[in-house]
């Protein structure tokens, strides 16, 4: 048994078996990932699309005015107050 384990041909065969096992593991992982991606893509296409764009959603919210817009409104209000 010890001589067989030391034999170079046996060592080469075992190394090839390990390499093949590693290759098969990588292939199965890639297949699994491809299936998950296909499933996610199918779910994404099946989901209803959002019709509102970012700007219209902000306009509906009303309270989310940018600082620049707030400054413009404040300046406009001050200008009207002086007249």
Phi, psi and omega in degrees: 000321181289323180292324180294318181295330181274345184298135183294323180296319179293319178298318179296319179297317180296321178296318178297322179297317178298316180299316180295319177299318179295317179299315181296322177298316180296317180298315181294323177295319179295319178297317180297317180294321178296320178296317179297318179295319179295320179296316179296320179296319179295319178296320181295319180288331181282335182289144178293144182277147176281128183272332182283139174271177183296317183292320181291327178294320179292323180294323178292324181293320176078312184285341182268076178257134182294160181298324179297316179294322177298318180296319178298315181296319180296316180296319179295319180295320178296320180296319180289329180291329179286329182286000000 
